[in-house]
Amino acid sequence: MILVRQEIGDVLRDFRLQKGRTLRQVAGKASVALGYLSEVERGQKEASSEILASVADALDVPISMIMREVGDRIAVLEGLEVFSDVVPDDFATAIEPELSLH
Amino acid sequence: MILVRQEIGDVLRDFRLQKGRTLRQVAGKASVALGYLSEVERGQKEASSEILASVADALDVPISMIMREVGDRIAVLEGLEVFSDVVPDDFATAIEPELSLH
């Protein structure tokens, strides 16, 4: 079973690491307990909508960007897409036809 | 404050109505209490990841489609997009350039 909280946790952690921030910094800014944020990142706790809004704000990332990334990753898990961030092969072929000839 | 559960509720209800199903039908197929599903749809209760997976399955809608629609609607609420289906997905990234710098 695909669990949304697992993907939300992964995405929150990836954004945090991308920004070079520690759990402690983000938890402090978001006013959530460090242990709780850690559990959310590991997909062990559901983040309430209020917590999610606070953490997104602390990360300076729009909630929409988090949810879309979650949707993209779940699409891969559901087998609806092979790569979430890569241009499909047939699209690349269509715009660069010579690429497929070599 | 933008609450994800409100958007999730709206999206679940819209998909249900689009499919012409009643609350009772979906709640029964997903094995969740009718009153609980009703509260989720109205944004009054957070749906756990397990409930969300069951309801998505009962609606025959991929979870990724639900989460992407939630992301699109929140982008509009965040003022990142005027129309969710018109502006390219990378628009949000383009106006948050600092994300890729850290």
N, CA and C atoms of all chains as a GROMACS GRO file, in nm:
protein
  612
    1MET      N    1   0.084  -0.121   0.000
    1MET     CA    2   0.000   0.000   0.000
    1MET      C    3   0.088   0.126   0.000
    2ILE      N    4   0.058   0.216  -0.089
    2ILE     CA    5   0.133   0.342  -0.096
    2ILE      C    6   0.084   0.436   0.014
    3LEU      N    7   0.176   0.480   0.098
    3LEU     CA    8   0.139   0.567   0.209
    3LEU      C    9   0.187   0.710   0.182
    4VAL      N   10   0.091   0.801   0.177
    4VAL     CA   11   0.123   0.941   0.147
    4VAL      C   12   0.221   0.998   0.250
    5ARG      N   13   0.207   0.960   0.377
    5ARG     CA   14   0.296   1.017   0.478
    5ARG      C   15   0.443   0.981   0.454
    6GLN      N   16   0.466   0.864   0.394
    6GLN     CA   17   0.604   0.824   0.362
    6GLN      C   18   0.663   0.918   0.258
    7GLU      N   19   0.584   0.950   0.157
    7GLU     CA   20   0.633   1.039   0.051
    7GLU      C   21   0.646   1.183   0.102
    8ILE      N   22   0.550   1.225   0.184
    8ILE     CA   23   0.560   1.360   0.242
    8ILE      C   24   0.687   1.371   0.325
    9GLY      N   25   0.714   1.268   0.404
    9GLY     CA   26   0.835   1.270   0.486
    9GLY      C   27   0.961   1.279   0.401
   10ASP      N   28   0.966   1.197   0.296
   10ASP     CA   29   1.084   1.199   0.208
   10ASP      C   30   1.102   1.335   0.142
   11VAL      N   31   0.991   1.392   0.097
   11VAL     CA   32   0.999   1.521   0.027
   11VAL      C   33   1.043   1.631   0.124
   12LEU      N   34   0.988   1.630   0.245
   12LEU     CA   35   1.027   1.731   0.344
   12LEU      C   36   1.176   1.721   0.376
   13ARG      N   37   1.223   1.598   0.393
   13ARG     CA   38   1.365   1.580   0.423
   13ARG      C   39   1.452   1.624   0.306
   14ASP      N   40   1.410   1.589   0.182
   14ASP     CA   41   1.489   1.627   0.066
   14ASP      C   42   1.497   1.779   0.050
   15PHE      N   43   1.385   1.847   0.070
   15PHE     CA   44   1.388   1.994   0.063
   15PHE      C   45   1.478   2.051   0.173
   16ARG      N   46   1.469   1.993   0.292
   16ARG     CA   47   1.551   2.043   0.404
   16ARG      C   48   1.699   2.027   0.374
   17LEU      N   49   1.736   1.908   0.322
   17LEU     CA   50   1.877   1.884   0.292
   17LEU      C   51   1.924   1.972   0.176
   18GLN      N   52   1.834   1.992   0.078
   18GLN     CA   53   1.865   2.078  -0.036
   18GLN      C   54   1.897   2.220   0.012
   19LYS      N   55   1.831   2.259   0.120
   19LYS     CA   56   1.852   2.394   0.175
   19LYS      C   57   1.963   2.396   0.279
   20GLY      N   58   2.020   2.282   0.305
   20GLY     CA   59   2.132   2.276   0.400
   20GLY      C   60   2.093   2.308   0.543
   21ARG      N   61   1.972   2.271   0.580
   21ARG     CA   62   1.928   2.299   0.717
   21ARG      C   63   1.920   2.173   0.801
   22THR      N   64   1.939   2.189   0.930
   22THR     CA   65   1.930   2.075   1.020
   22THR      C   66   1.786   2.056   1.066
   23LEU      N   67   1.758   1.936   1.116
   23LEU     CA   68   1.627   1.908   1.177
   23LEU      C   69   1.599   2.010   1.286
   24ARG      N   70   1.703   2.040   1.367
   24ARG     CA   71   1.686   2.130   1.479
   24ARG      C   72   1.647   2.271   1.433
   25GLN      N   73   1.711   2.317   1.327
   25GLN     CA   74   1.680   2.451   1.275
   25GLN      C   75   1.536   2.460   1.225
   26VAL      N   76   1.495   2.359   1.149
   26VAL     CA   77   1.360   2.362   1.091
   26VAL      C   78   1.254   2.343   1.200
   27ALA      N   79   1.281   2.250   1.291
   27ALA     CA   80   1.186   2.226   1.400
   27ALA      C   81   1.169   2.354   1.483
   28GLY      N   82   1.281   2.420   1.511
   28GLY     CA   83   1.276   2.543   1.590
   28GLY      C   84   1.195   2.652   1.521
   29LYS      N   85   1.226   2.672   1.392
   29LYS     CA   86   1.156   2.777   1.317
   29LYS      C   87   1.007   2.746   1.302
   30ALA      N   88   0.976   2.617   1.288
   30ALA     CA   89   0.836   2.578   1.269
   30ALA      C   90   0.762   2.560   1.401
   31SER      N   91   0.836   2.572   1.511
   31SER     CA   92   0.776   2.550   1.644
   31SER      C   93   0.715   2.412   1.659
   32VAL      N   94   0.784   2.310   1.610
   32VAL     CA   95   0.741   2.173   1.635
   32VAL      C   96   0.855   2.099   1.705
   33ALA      N   97   0.820   1.996   1.780
   33ALA     CA   98   0.922   1.920   1.851
   33ALA      C   99   1.014   1.851   1.752
   34LEU      N  100   1.143   1.852   1.783
   34LEU     CA  101   1.242   1.791   1.694
   34LEU      C  102   1.212   1.644   1.670
   35GLY      N  103   1.177   1.572   1.776
   35GLY     CA  104   1.148   1.429   1.763
   35GLY      C  105   1.027   1.404   1.673
   36TYR      N  106   0.930   1.491   1.683
   36TYR     CA  107   0.809   1.479   1.602
   36TYR      C  108   0.843   1.500   1.454
   37LEU      N  109   0.920   1.607   1.426
   37LEU     CA  110   0.958   1.634   1.287
   37LEU      C  111   1.038   1.518   1.230
   38SER      N  112   1.124   1.464   1.314
   38SER     CA  113   1.205   1.350   1.270
   38SER      C  114   1.116   1.231   1.234
   39GLU      N  115   1.015   1.206   1.315
   39GLU     CA  116   0.923   1.096   1.286
   39GLU      C  117   0.841   1.122   1.158
   40VAL      N  118   0.803   1.249   1.139
   40VAL     CA  119   0.730   1.285   1.016
   40VAL      C  120   0.820   1.259   0.895
   41GLU      N  121   0.946   1.302   0.904
   41GLU     CA  122   1.038   1.281   0.790
   41GLU      C  123   1.058   1.133   0.760
   42ARG      N  124   1.054   1.050   0.863
   42ARG     CA  125   1.073   0.906   0.841
   42ARG      C  126   0.942   0.834   0.808
   43GLY      N  127   0.835   0.911   0.793
   43GLY     CA  128   0.707   0.852   0.753
   43GLY      C  129   0.640   0.774   0.865
   44GLN      N  130   0.681   0.802   0.989
   44GLN     CA  131   0.625   0.728   1.102
   44GLN      C  132   0.507   0.799   1.167
   45LYS      N  133   0.494   0.929   1.139
   45LYS     CA  134   0.382   1.006   1.193
   45LYS      C  135   0.316   1.085   1.080
   46GLU      N  136   0.183   1.094   1.088
   46GLU     CA  137   0.112   1.180   0.996
   46GLU      C  138   0.130   1.324   1.041
   47ALA      N  139   0.166   1.412   0.951
   47ALA     CA  140   0.173   1.554   0.986
   47ALA      C  141   0.035   1.615   0.970
   48SER      N  142  -0.013   1.684   1.070
   48SER     CA  143  -0.140   1.754   1.054
   48SER      C  144  -0.120   1.865   0.951
   49SER      N  145  -0.231   1.914   0.898
   49SER     CA  146  -0.223   2.021   0.798
   49SER      C  147  -0.156   2.145   0.855
   50GLU      N  148  -0.178   2.171   0.984
   50GLU     CA  149  -0.117   2.289   1.047
   50GLU      C  150   0.035   2.272   1.058
   51ILE      N  151   0.078   2.152   1.097
   51ILE     CA  152   0.222   2.124   1.106
   51ILE      C  153   0.287   2.135   0.968
   52LEU      N  154   0.218   2.079   0.869
   52LEU     CA  155   0.271   2.082   0.733
   52LEU      C  156   0.288   2.226   0.685
   53ALA      N  157   0.192   2.310   0.716
   53ALA     CA  158   0.200   2.451   0.676
   53ALA      C  159   0.317   2.519   0.748
   54SER      N  160   0.335   2.489   0.876
   54SER     CA  161   0.444   2.549   0.953
   54SER      C  162   0.581   2.504   0.901
   55VAL      N  163   0.593   2.376   0.871
   55VAL     CA  164   0.722   2.324   0.823
   55VAL      C  165   0.753   2.378   0.684
   56ALA      N  166   0.651   2.383   0.599
   56ALA     CA  167   0.672   2.439   0.464
   56ALA      C  168   0.718   2.584   0.476
   57ASP      N  169   0.656   2.658   0.565
   57ASP     CA  170   0.693   2.798   0.587
   57ASP      C  171   0.837   2.807   0.639
   58ALA      N  172   0.871   2.720   0.732
   58ALA     CA  173   1.008   2.720   0.788
   58ALA      C  174   1.111   2.684   0.682
   59LEU      N  175   1.071   2.605   0.584
   59LEU     CA  176   1.162   2.565   0.477
   59LEU      C  177   1.163   2.666   0.361
   60ASP      N  178   1.072   2.763   0.368
   60ASP     CA  179   1.054   2.858   0.256
   60ASP      C  180   1.021   2.784   0.127
   61VAL      N  181   0.935   2.686   0.138
   61VAL     CA  182   0.890   2.611   0.020
   61VAL      C  183   0.738   2.619   0.017
   62PRO      N  184   0.678   2.656  -0.096
   62PRO     CA  185   0.531   2.658  -0.104
   62PRO      C  186   0.475   2.519  -0.078
   63ILE      N  187   0.361   2.513  -0.009
   63ILE     CA  188   0.297   2.383   0.016
   63ILE      C  189   0.263   2.315  -0.117
   64SER      N  190   0.227   2.394  -0.216
   64SER     CA  191   0.191   2.336  -0.346
   64SER      C  192   0.310   2.260  -0.406
   65MET      N  193   0.431   2.314  -0.386
   65MET     CA  194   0.548   2.247  -0.442
   65MET      C  195   0.572   2.113  -0.372
   66ILE      N  196   0.547   2.111  -0.242
   66ILE     CA  197   0.561   1.986  -0.166
   66ILE      C  198   0.459   1.884  -0.216
   67MET      N  199   0.332   1.926  -0.228
   67MET     CA  200   0.228   1.832  -0.266
   67MET      C  201   0.245   1.782  -0.410
   68ARG      N  202   0.292   1.868  -0.498
   68ARG     CA  203   0.314   1.825  -0.637
   68ARG      C  204   0.428   1.725  -0.645
   69GLU      N  205   0.533   1.752  -0.566
   69GLU     CA  206   0.646   1.658  -0.565
   69GLU      C  207   0.599   1.523  -0.510
   70VAL      N  208   0.516   1.529  -0.406
   70VAL     CA  209   0.460   1.406  -0.349
   70VAL      C  210   0.379   1.332  -0.457
   71GLY      N  211   0.296   1.407  -0.529
   71GLY     CA  212   0.216   1.346  -0.636
   71GLY      C  213   0.302   1.285  -0.745
   72ASP      N  214   0.409   1.355  -0.781
   72ASP     CA  215   0.498   1.303  -0.886
   72ASP      C  216   0.566   1.173  -0.842
   73ARG      N  217   0.610   1.170  -0.718
   73ARG     CA  218   0.679   1.049  -0.670
   73ARG      C  219   0.583   0.932  -0.658
   74ILE      N  220   0.459   0.960  -0.614
   74ILE     CA  221   0.361   0.852  -0.603
   74ILE      C  222   0.323   0.800  -0.742
   75ALA      N  223   0.321   0.890  -0.841
   75ALA     CA  224   0.291   0.846  -0.978
   75ALA      C  225   0.394   0.743  -1.024
   76VAL      N  226   0.519   0.764  -0.986
   76VAL     CA  227   0.624   0.667  -1.021
   76VAL      C  228   0.597   0.534  -0.948
   77LEU      N  229   0.564   0.544  -0.819
   77LEU     CA  230   0.535   0.423  -0.741
   77LEU      C  231   0.414   0.348  -0.797
   78GLU      N  232   0.318   0.423  -0.849
   78GLU     CA  233   0.197   0.360  -0.904
   78GLU      C  234   0.220   0.305  -1.044
   79GLY      N  235   0.341   0.328  -1.094
   79GLY     CA  236   0.371   0.278  -1.228
   79GLY      C  237   0.311   0.362  -1.338
   80LEU      N  238   0.267   0.482  -1.303
   80LEU     CA  239   0.206   0.569  -1.404
   80LEU      C  240   0.313   0.647  -1.479
   81GLU      N  241   0.430   0.659  -1.418
   81GLU     CA  242   0.542   0.727  -1.482
   81GLU      C  243   0.671   0.655  -1.443
   82VAL      N  244   0.763   0.649  -1.535
   82VAL     CA  245   0.889   0.583  -1.504
   82VAL      C  246   0.985   0.682  -1.438
   83PHE      N  247   0.993   0.801  -1.494
   83PHE     CA  248   1.079   0.904  -1.436
   83PHE      C  249   0.996   1.029  -1.412
   84SER      N  250   1.004   1.082  -1.291
   84SER     CA  251   0.922   1.200  -1.263
   84SER      C  252   0.985   1.329  -1.314
   85ASP      N  253   1.117   1.333  -1.321
   85ASP     CA  254   1.183   1.460  -1.353
   85ASP      C  255   1.253   1.458  -1.489
   86VAL      N  256   1.240   1.349  -1.560
   86VAL     CA  257   1.313   1.336  -1.686
   86VAL      C  258   1.215   1.345  -1.803
   87VAL      N  259   1.257   1.412  -1.907
   87VAL     CA  260   1.172   1.424  -2.025
   87VAL      C  261   1.154   1.285  -2.087
   88PRO      N  262   1.028   1.250  -2.119
   88PRO     CA  263   1.003   1.117  -2.177
   88PRO      C  264   1.084   1.096  -2.305
   89ASP      N  265   1.122   0.972  -2.330
   89ASP     CA  266   1.204   0.939  -2.447
   89ASP      C  267   1.139   0.984  -2.577
   90ASP      N  268   1.009   0.961  -2.588
   90ASP     CA  269   0.947   0.995  -2.715
   90ASP      C  270   0.934   1.146  -2.734
   91PHE      N  271   0.934   1.219  -2.622
   91PHE     CA  272   0.932   1.364  -2.633
   91PHE      C  273   1.067   1.413  -2.684
   92ALA      N  274   1.174   1.359  -2.628
   92ALA     CA  275   1.309   1.398  -2.671
   92ALA      C  276   1.329   1.363  -2.818
   93THR      N  277   1.278   1.248  -2.857
   93THR     CA  278   1.290   1.206  -2.996
   93THR      C  279   1.216   1.301  -3.089
   94ALA      N  280   1.098   1.345  -3.039
   94ALA     CA  281   1.016   1.432  -3.122
   94ALA      C  282   1.083   1.568  -3.146
   95ILE      N  283   1.154   1.618  -3.044
   95ILE     CA  284   1.213   1.751  -3.061
   95ILE      C  285   1.357   1.744  -3.109
   96GLU      N  286   1.418   1.629  -3.099
   96GLU     CA  287   1.557   1.611  -3.144
   96GLU      C  288   1.566   1.481  -3.222
   97PRO      N  289   1.504   1.474  -3.338
   97PRO     CA  290   1.494   1.344  -3.409
   97PRO      C  291   1.630   1.282  -3.439
   98GLU      N  292   1.730   1.366  -3.460
   98GLU     CA  293   1.861   1.308  -3.496
   98GLU      C  294   1.924   1.232  -3.381
   99LEU      N  295   1.880   1.261  -3.259
   99LEU     CA  296   1.935   1.191  -3.143
   99LEU      C  297   1.911   1.041  -3.151
  100SER      N  298   1.800   1.002  -3.206
  100SER     CA  299   1.764   0.860  -3.208
  100SER      C  300   1.830   0.786  -3.325
  101LEU      N  301   1.898   0.859  -3.410
  101LEU     CA  302   1.956   0.794  -3.526
  101LEU      C  303   2.099   0.747  -3.501
  102HIS      N  304   2.156   0.792  -3.387
  102HIS     CA  305   2.296   0.758  -3.364
  102HIS      C  306   2.311   0.653  -3.254
  103MET      N  307  -0.415   3.061   0.680
  103MET     CA  308  -0.328   2.943   0.662
  103MET      C  309  -0.394   2.842   0.569
  104ILE      N  310  -0.317   2.797   0.472
  104ILE     CA  311  -0.369   2.698   0.378
  104ILE      C  312  -0.362   2.560   0.442
  105LEU      N  313  -0.476   2.492   0.446
  105LEU     CA  314  -0.483   2.360   0.510
  105LEU      C  315  -0.498   2.251   0.404
  106VAL      N  316  -0.400   2.163   0.401
  106VAL     CA  317  -0.400   2.056   0.301
  106VAL      C  318  -0.526   1.972   0.313
  107ARG      N  319  -0.573   1.946   0.437
  107ARG     CA  320  -0.690   1.858   0.452
  107ARG      C  321  -0.814   1.916   0.385
  108GLN      N  322  -0.823   2.049   0.381
  108GLN     CA  323  -0.936   2.114   0.315
  108GLN      C  324  -0.934   2.083   0.165
  109GLU      N  325  -0.817   2.094   0.107
  109GLU     CA  326  -0.805   2.067  -0.037
  109GLU      C  327  -0.823   1.919  -0.068
  110ILE      N  328  -0.766   1.834   0.019
  110ILE     CA  329  -0.785   1.689  -0.001
  110ILE      C  330  -0.934   1.655   0.004
  111GLY      N  331  -1.004   1.714   0.100
  111GLY     CA  332  -1.149   1.690   0.112
  111GLY      C  333  -1.224   1.734  -0.012
  112ASP      N  334  -1.192   1.853  -0.060
  112ASP     CA  335  -1.259   1.905  -0.180
  112ASP      C  336  -1.232   1.816  -0.301
  113VAL      N  337  -1.106   1.773  -0.315
  113VAL     CA  338  -1.069   1.690  -0.431
  113VAL      C  339  -1.138   1.554  -0.424
  114LEU      N  340  -1.141   1.495  -0.304
  114LEU     CA  341  -1.209   1.365  -0.290
  114LEU      C  342  -1.357   1.376  -0.324
  115ARG      N  343  -1.418   1.483  -0.275
  115ARG     CA  344  -1.561   1.502  -0.304
  115ARG      C  345  -1.584   1.522  -0.454
  116ASP      N  346  -1.497   1.607  -0.516
  116ASP     CA  347  -1.514   1.634  -0.659
  116ASP      C  348  -1.497   1.507  -0.744
  117PHE      N  349  -1.398   1.424  -0.709
  117PHE     CA  350  -1.382   1.298  -0.783
  117PHE      C  351  -1.504   1.208  -0.762
  118ARG      N  352  -1.554   1.204  -0.637
  118ARG     CA  353  -1.670   1.119  -0.608
  118ARG      C  354  -1.792   1.162  -0.690
  119LEU      N  355  -1.816   1.294  -0.692
  119LEU     CA  356  -1.932   1.345  -0.766
  119LEU      C  357  -1.913   1.324  -0.916
  120GLN      N  358  -1.788   1.341  -0.962
  120GLN     CA  359  -1.757   1.321  -1.103
  120GLN      C  360  -1.791   1.176  -1.144
  121LYS      N  361  -1.772   1.085  -1.049
  121LYS     CA  362  -1.799   0.944  -1.078
  121LYS      C  363  -1.944   0.905  -1.047
  122GLY      N  364  -2.022   1.002  -0.999
  122GLY     CA  365  -2.163   0.977  -0.972
  122GLY      C  366  -2.187   0.881  -0.857
  123ARG      N  367  -2.098   0.883  -0.757
  123ARG     CA  368  -2.117   0.792  -0.644
  123ARG      C  369  -2.159   0.867  -0.518
  124THR      N  370  -2.231   0.795  -0.433
  124THR     CA  371  -2.275   0.856  -0.307
  124THR      C  372  -2.168   0.835  -0.200
  125LEU      N  373  -2.176   0.917  -0.096
  125LEU     CA  374  -2.089   0.900   0.020
  125LEU      C  375  -2.100   0.757   0.072
  126ARG      N  376  -2.223   0.707   0.078
  126ARG     CA  377  -2.247   0.573   0.133
  126ARG      C  378  -2.177   0.466   0.051
  127GLN      N  379  -2.184   0.479  -0.080
  127GLN     CA  380  -2.119   0.381  -0.168
  127GLN      C  381  -1.967   0.378  -0.147
  128VAL      N  382  -1.908   0.498  -0.145
  128VAL     CA  383  -1.762   0.505  -0.134
  128VAL      C  384  -1.717   0.462   0.005
  129ALA      N  385  -1.790   0.507   0.107
  129ALA     CA  386  -1.754   0.469   0.244
  129ALA      C  387  -1.761   0.317   0.260
  130GLY      N  388  -1.866   0.257   0.203
  130GLY     CA  389  -1.882   0.112   0.213
  130GLY      C  390  -1.770   0.038   0.143
  131LYS      N  391  -1.738   0.082   0.022
  131LYS     CA  392  -1.633   0.013  -0.055
  131LYS      C  393  -1.496   0.031   0.010
  132ALA      N  394  -1.475   0.149   0.072
  132ALA     CA  395  -1.345   0.177   0.136
  132ALA      C  396  -1.339   0.126   0.280
  133SER      N  397  -1.452   0.074   0.328
  133SER     CA  398  -1.459   0.026   0.468
  133SER      C  399  -1.425   0.134   0.569
  134VAL      N  400  -1.477   0.256   0.545
  134VAL     CA  401  -1.463   0.363   0.645
  134VAL      C  402  -1.604   0.408   0.684
  135ALA      N  403  -1.616   0.462   0.804
  135ALA     CA  404  -1.747   0.508   0.850
  135ALA      C  405  -1.794   0.625   0.763
  136LEU      N  406  -1.922   0.624   0.731
  136LEU     CA  407  -1.980   0.728   0.646
  136LEU      C  408  -1.958   0.867   0.707
  137GLY      N  409  -1.979   0.879   0.836
  137GLY     CA  410  -1.964   1.009   0.904
  137GLY      C  411  -1.820   1.059   0.898
  138TYR      N  412  -1.727   0.965   0.906
  138TYR     CA  413  -1.585   1.000   0.901
  138TYR      C  414  -1.549   1.051   0.762
  139LEU      N  415  -1.594   0.978   0.659
  139LEU     CA  416  -1.565   1.020   0.522
  139LEU      C  417  -1.626   1.156   0.494
  140SER      N  418  -1.745   1.177   0.546
  140SER     CA  419  -1.811   1.307   0.529
  140SER      C  420  -1.729   1.419   0.592
  141GLU      N  421  -1.673   1.392   0.711
  141GLU     CA  422  -1.591   1.493   0.778
  141GLU      C  423  -1.460   1.518   0.701
  142VAL      N  424  -1.404   1.410   0.645
  142VAL     CA  425  -1.282   1.425   0.563
  142VAL      C  426  -1.312   1.513   0.442
  143GLU      N  427  -1.425   1.485   0.376
  143GLU     CA  428  -1.460   1.564   0.258
  143GLU      C  429  -1.482   1.711   0.292
  144ARG      N  430  -1.529   1.737   0.411
  144ARG     CA  431  -1.554   1.876   0.450
  144ARG      C  432  -1.430   1.941   0.513
  145GLY      N  433  -1.320   1.868   0.515
  145GLY     CA  434  -1.195   1.925   0.567
  145GLY      C  435  -1.192   1.936   0.717
  146GLN      N  436  -1.279   1.860   0.783
  146GLN     CA  437  -1.286   1.868   0.929
  146GLN      C  438  -1.201   1.764   0.999
  147LYS      N  439  -1.164   1.661   0.924
  147LYS     CA  440  -1.078   1.554   0.981
  147LYS      C  441  -0.960   1.530   0.886
  148GLU      N  442  -0.843   1.504   0.944
  148GLU     CA  443  -0.729   1.461   0.863
  148GLU      C  444  -0.751   1.314   0.826
  149ALA      N  445  -0.735   1.282   0.700
  149ALA     CA  446  -0.740   1.142   0.660
  149ALA      C  447  -0.603   1.081   0.680
  150SER      N  448  -0.596   0.967   0.747
  150SER     CA  449  -0.468   0.898   0.758
  150SER      C  450  -0.428   0.848   0.620
  151SER      N  451  -0.301   0.815   0.604
  151SER     CA  452  -0.254   0.766   0.474
  151SER      C  453  -0.324   0.638   0.434
  152GLU      N  454  -0.356   0.554   0.534
  152GLU     CA  455  -0.427   0.429   0.504
  152GLU      C  456  -0.569   0.456   0.453
  153ILE      N  457  -0.638   0.548   0.519
  153ILE     CA  458  -0.774   0.584   0.477
  153ILE      C  459  -0.772   0.645   0.337
  154LEU      N  460  -0.672   0.733   0.314
  154LEU     CA  461  -0.661   0.797   0.184
  154LEU      C  462  -0.641   0.692   0.074
  155ALA      N  463  -0.559   0.593   0.102
  155ALA     CA  464  -0.534   0.487   0.003
  155ALA      C  465  -0.662   0.407  -0.022
  156SER      N  466  -0.737   0.379   0.085
  156SER     CA  467  -0.862   0.302   0.070
  156SER      C  468  -0.967   0.380  -0.009
  157VAL      N  469  -0.977   0.509   0.020
  157VAL     CA  470  -1.078   0.590  -0.049
  157VAL      C  471  -1.040   0.608  -0.196
  158ALA      N  472  -0.911   0.632  -0.222
  158ALA     CA  473  -0.865   0.645  -0.361
  158ALA      C  474  -0.897   0.517  -0.438
  159ASP      N  475  -0.873   0.404  -0.374
  159ASP     CA  476  -0.900   0.275  -0.437
  159ASP      C  477  -1.050   0.258  -0.463
  160ALA      N  478  -1.130   0.298  -0.363
  160ALA     CA  479  -1.276   0.287  -0.378
  160ALA      C  480  -1.327   0.376  -0.491
  161LEU      N  481  -1.257   0.487  -0.513
  161LEU     CA  482  -1.298   0.581  -0.618
  161LEU      C  483  -1.238   0.543  -0.755
  162ASP      N  484  -1.148   0.444  -0.755
  162ASP     CA  485  -1.074   0.408  -0.877
  162ASP      C  486  -0.996   0.528  -0.932
  163VAL      N  487  -0.935   0.602  -0.841
  163VAL     CA  488  -0.852   0.716  -0.880
  163VAL      C  489  -0.713   0.694  -0.820
  164PRO      N  490  -0.605   0.706  -0.899
  164PRO     CA  491  -0.471   0.690  -0.842
  164PRO      C  492  -0.445   0.797  -0.735
  165ILE      N  493  -0.373   0.758  -0.630
  165ILE     CA  494  -0.342   0.856  -0.524
  165ILE      C  495  -0.262   0.972  -0.582
  166SER      N  496  -0.176   0.942  -0.681
  166SER     CA  497  -0.096   1.048  -0.741
  166SER      C  498  -0.184   1.155  -0.806
  167MET      N  499  -0.294   1.112  -0.865
  167MET     CA  500  -0.383   1.208  -0.930
  167MET      C  501  -0.449   1.298  -0.825
  168ILE      N  502  -0.484   1.240  -0.712
  168ILE     CA  503  -0.543   1.318  -0.603
  168ILE      C  504  -0.441   1.419  -0.550
  169MET      N  505  -0.317   1.374  -0.526
  169MET     CA  506  -0.217   1.464  -0.467
  169MET      C  507  -0.176   1.574  -0.565
  170ARG      N  508  -0.169   1.541  -0.693
  170ARG     CA  509  -0.134   1.644  -0.792
  170ARG      C  510  -0.244   1.748  -0.803
  171GLU      N  511  -0.370   1.702  -0.799
  171GLU     CA  512  -0.481   1.797  -0.805
  171GLU      C  513  -0.479   1.886  -0.680
  172VAL      N  514  -0.448   1.826  -0.565
  172VAL     CA  515  -0.436   1.904  -0.441
  172VAL      C  516  -0.325   2.008  -0.457
  173GLY      N  517  -0.211   1.966  -0.511
  173GLY     CA  518  -0.100   2.059  -0.533
  173GLY      C  519  -0.138   2.172  -0.627
  174ASP      N  520  -0.209   2.137  -0.734
  174ASP     CA  521  -0.249   2.239  -0.831
  174ASP      C  522  -0.342   2.343  -0.767
  175ARG      N  523  -0.435   2.293  -0.687
  175ARG     CA  524  -0.531   2.387  -0.626
  175ARG      C  525  -0.463   2.475  -0.522
  176ILE      N  526  -0.368   2.418  -0.447
  176ILE     CA  527  -0.297   2.497  -0.347
  176ILE      C  528  -0.209   2.602  -0.415
  177ALA      N  529  -0.154   2.566  -0.532
  177ALA     CA  530  -0.073   2.664  -0.606
  177ALA      C  531  -0.156   2.787  -0.640
  178VAL      N  532  -0.282   2.764  -0.674
  178VAL     CA  533  -0.370   2.877  -0.704
  178VAL      C  534  -0.394   2.959  -0.576
  179LEU      N  535  -0.419   2.890  -0.465
  179LEU     CA  536  -0.442   2.958  -0.337
  179LEU      C  537  -0.317   3.036  -0.294
  180GLU      N  538  -0.200   2.985  -0.327
  180GLU     CA  539  -0.075   3.050  -0.289
  180GLU      C  540  -0.040   3.164  -0.384
  181GLY      N  541  -0.125   3.181  -0.485
  181GLY     CA  542  -0.100   3.289  -0.580
  181GLY      C  543   0.013   3.259  -0.676
  182LEU      N  544   0.052   3.132  -0.683
  182LEU     CA  545   0.161   3.095  -0.774
  182LEU      C  546   0.108   3.073  -0.915
  183GLU      N  547  -0.022   3.048  -0.924
  183GLU     CA  548  -0.083   3.028  -1.055
  183GLU      C  549  -0.225   3.082  -1.051
  184VAL      N  550  -0.265   3.140  -1.163
  184VAL     CA  551  -0.401   3.187  -1.172
  184VAL      C  552  -0.492   3.073  -1.216
  185PHE      N  553  -0.445   2.995  -1.314
  185PHE     CA  554  -0.520   2.879  -1.361
  185PHE      C  555  -0.433   2.756  -1.341
  186SER      N  556  -0.489   2.656  -1.278
  186SER     CA  557  -0.406   2.540  -1.245
  186SER      C  558  -0.369   2.458  -1.368
  187ASP      N  559  -0.447   2.468  -1.475
  187ASP     CA  560  -0.421   2.379  -1.589
  187ASP      C  561  -0.350   2.448  -1.705
  188VAL      N  562  -0.319   2.577  -1.687
  188VAL     CA  563  -0.264   2.652  -1.800
  188VAL      C  564  -0.115   2.676  -1.786
  189VAL      N  565  -0.074   2.725  -1.668
  189VAL     CA  566   0.067   2.758  -1.649
  189VAL      C  567   0.150   2.630  -1.632
  190PRO      N  568   0.267   2.624  -1.696
  190PRO     CA  569   0.350   2.503  -1.683
  190PRO      C  570   0.388   2.474  -1.538
  191ASP      N  571   0.413   2.348  -1.511
  191ASP     CA  572   0.448   2.304  -1.375
  191ASP      C  573   0.576   2.369  -1.323
  192ASP      N  574   0.670   2.402  -1.412
  192ASP     CA  575   0.797   2.456  -1.364
  192ASP      C  576   0.788   2.604  -1.332
  193PHE      N  577   0.669   2.664  -1.350
  193PHE     CA  578   0.654   2.806  -1.318
  193PHE      C  579   0.684   2.832  -1.171
  194ALA      N  580   0.633   2.747  -1.085
  194ALA     CA  581   0.656   2.766  -0.941
  194ALA      C  582   0.806   2.760  -0.911
  195THR      N  583   0.876   2.671  -0.977
  195THR     CA  584   1.020   2.658  -0.958
  195THR      C  585   1.090   2.786  -1.005
  196ALA      N  586   1.040   2.840  -1.115
  196ALA     CA  587   1.104   2.957  -1.174
  196ALA      C  588   1.097   3.078  -1.082
  197ILE      N  589   0.990   3.089  -1.003
  197ILE     CA  590   0.979   3.206  -0.916
  197ILE      C  591   1.035   3.180  -0.778
  198GLU      N  592   1.087   3.058  -0.755
  198GLU     CA  593   1.152   3.027  -0.628
  198GLU      C  594   1.294   2.980  -0.657
  199PRO      N  595   1.374   3.063  -0.721
  199PRO     CA  596   1.506   3.019  -0.768
  199PRO      C  597   1.600   2.979  -0.655
  200GLU      N  598   1.579   3.034  -0.536
  200GLU     CA  599   1.673   3.002  -0.428
  200GLU      C  600   1.667   2.856  -0.387
  201LEU      N  601   1.557   2.787  -0.425
  201LEU     CA  602   1.546   2.645  -0.392
  201LEU      C  603   1.662   2.565  -0.448
  202SER      N  604   1.703   2.600  -0.569
  202SER     CA  605   1.805   2.518  -0.635
  202SER      C  606   1.946   2.563  -0.598
  203LEU      N  607   1.955   2.669  -0.522
  203LEU     CA  608   2.088   2.723  -0.491
  203LEU      C  609   2.144   2.666  -0.361
  204HIS      N  610   2.059   2.598  -0.284
  204HIS     CA  611   2.105   2.549  -0.153
  204HIS      C  612   2.120   2.398  -0.150
   0.00000   0.00000   0.00000
